[in-house]
């Protein structure tokens, strides 16, 4: 705390040219300016820690009447932007443009599991071929990790790559990366980094998953089944992704809400 206070006080007096008064130095707005401008070269975590130290000191040295303005979080909890339809088509070209049949097969599977089933990196890396079930109702991915066990129906548009995968791989083989020996998350990131990009575009698993979630939100999939399939314990992720969901028209709202699945009574 002493180090944070020393750097902050120096910036307040020598850079911002403000008076060396307790109510000024430890004013929340002044602290916010120092963290934003005087600590701009630091990492987000370092800036957040510095601000926390200074706010704790301010709480101790300022009276209640001097404590003003709650500050917004430094690390904004903003979700990763979903892929547009054009980007999704480009990712399809990315998969088909890989240099070997094995890479093309893996890349198709990664897209199908991300855009078609919303799987996370740990989900993809833990998936065996036997956990991809093809039946008359479509394709079902059975995620079976200690922290997340669930069944995920695959979007029809992304079923074929997984049907092809089941047809050629042994049930006990990894669905993606048959030669790897473990489930280290770095493997998938490194694998994608080594692939040939399509117009500088390579897939990011988090964005693939968010694209899948937003697709279901726009399509009107009920949040209960969607949260179960996505492995979510709360609706917090949906709240964050609402900024990517187009606002419905009044007629759409009335049409969708006039005929509920269940009556109220």
Secondary structure, 3 states (H helix, E strand, C coil): CHHHHHHHHHHHHHHCCCCCCHHHHCCHHHHHHHHHHHCCCCCHHHHHHHHHHHHHHHHHHCCHHHCCCCCCCCCCCCCCCCCCHHHHHHHHHHHHCCCCHHHHHHHHHHHHHHHCCCCCHHHHHHCEHHHEEEECCEEEEEEEECCEEEEEECCHHHHHHHHHHHHHCCCCCECCCCCCCCCCHHHHHHHHHCCCCECCECCCHHHHHHHHHHHHHHHCCCHHHHHHHHCCCCCHHHHHHHHHCCCCCHHHHHHHHHCCCCCCC
